Amino acid sequence: MMEKAFLDVYNTEAEIVDKIELDSLIFDGRIDKAVVHQAICMYLANQRKGLASTKTRGEVSGGGCKPWRQKGTGRSRHGSIRSPLWRGGGVVFGPHPRDYSYNLPSKIKLLAVKSGLNARLKEGNLKIIEDIKPDIKKTKELINMLSKLDLYKKKTKPSRILILIDKPNVSLKKAGENLRFLEIGLAKDLNILQLLRAKKVVFTRMALKQIIERLKKRRNIREAWERQVTK
């Protein structure tokens, strides 16, 4: 069991305004690599288009008649020039459009999120800010805020940052559209793929409260997982 964790709460000017204790039910230091692997595989599979397609010998054009008579030519027997043996012929066992998507139980997905949060906390890449000013409408203003929080430095390749907010913020979303290293999302939609793609994770205070409540609704997520793997 991990010791009680405390994190400073910053404002957008990088001033410490509070210090909060993280919920020990969620931030217990435990990381389930197997669950994280399962969830990542699911999210990546769900992103696949499945559009690869080849034609069988019945779908390629031509080949309606026998190329030469069966016997007497000295050549091998063929019934169609679109046989898989011929150049330009059909493909045997080739790929066809299919759906790769599947789903996992919600408890396993939430357990993966919990593990991702613990991993980022152990790395020291979890930061909390009081709130984001609603008047941030320009990319320059957003970069200034990230610079003050020591999340962005000029002339160096920026790490991928994930900012999680509790409710939609159109102006903030628009300000961050030009920054390829930045992702802005809602805490209620957080998944393990977002957590692992981002090197640094920033929560607003209300967003952190929202995700903790979401996870605590499934307080038995570990027990449910352990029951499943021991069946």
Residue, then its C-alpha position, 0 to 999 in steps of 0.5 A: m500500500m502506497e503512503k498517503a499522497f499529497l499534491d500542490v494545487y496551482n493557479t494559472e500563474a504557477e502559484i501554489v494556492d492549496k495542497i490536497e490529499l489524494d484519495s487512497l482508494i484510487f491512488d494506492g500505488r498499484i499498477d495492473k499491467a495485464v489490465v492496462h495491456q488488455a485495455i490498450c489492445m481494445y482501444l487500438a483495435n477499435q481504431r482500425k478501419g478494416l478496409a483492406s480488400t482483395k478480389t477472388r477469382g470470381e471477382v476479377s474481370g475476364g477469364g470467362c472462357k477456357p484459354w486453350r483446349q484441354k488436350g493436345t497442345g502440350r501445355s498444362r490444363h487451365g480453365s481460366i486466365r484468372s486462376p490464382l496461379w496466373r498473373g492478374g488472377g484472383v487472390v487466395f485467402g486474401p483480406h476482406p473488409r471486416d470489423y476489428s472492434y470489440n469491448l471490455p467490461s467497464k470495470i476492467k477499463l476503469l481499473a486500467v485508468k486507475s493504474g494509469l493515474n498511479a503510474r503518472l503519479k509515481e513518475g511525478n507527471l501529475k499536476i493539479i491546477e485550480d481552474i483555467k481562466p475562461d478568457i484564454k482564447k488564443t494559442k499564445e495565452l495558452i502557451n504562456m500558461l503552460s510555460k509558467l507551469d513548467l510544462y513547456k519550454k521554448k527551443t526544446k521539443p515539448s512533451r505530450i501534455l493532456i489537460l483534463i477539464d470537468k466541462p466543455n470549454v470552447s475557447l480553450k479547445k480552440a486555443g489548443e488546436n494549433l498545438r500538436f503536443l497538447e490534448i484537451g479532454l473531459a475527465k468523464d471520458l478519460n481512458i488509458l490510451q490518453l493517459l499513456r500517450a501523454k507524458k504529463v497530465v494536468f487536472t483542474r481541481m473539479a476534473l480530478k474530483q469528477i474522475i475520482e467519483r467516477l472510479k469510486k462508483r466502481r470500488n470493487i473493480r479490483e475484486a471483480w477483475e480478480r474474480q474473473v482471472t481466477k475462474 
